[in-house]
């Protein structure tokens, strides 16, 4: 199955899941945060099975729940950034990207 470029709606959804996950992570509701991060990273994935592979690796490493949540947060952030980068400049204007996220993503490119 060939992957299609991200749509404005997919970026909106991924960003909403990411924001919800971050809020839950801050509230120490790690299982709920992980679920949100997984949902966001599942939107128009670049690689099928990447979340399963991450879960396997985390299980092998016997990480704490907070560390697992942080790992999924990173996965979701990288995924969201990739989706955003696929949008045209006009499409990017249709999706208000959270300023703190945009600053973080810009720092990755430096």
Secondary structure, 3 states (H helix, E strand, C coil): CCCCCCCHHHHHHHHHHHHHHHHHHHCCCHHHHHHHHHHHHCCCCCCCCHHHHHHHHHHHHCCCHHHHHHHHHHHHHHHHHHHHHHCCHHHHHHCCCCHHHHHHHHHHHC
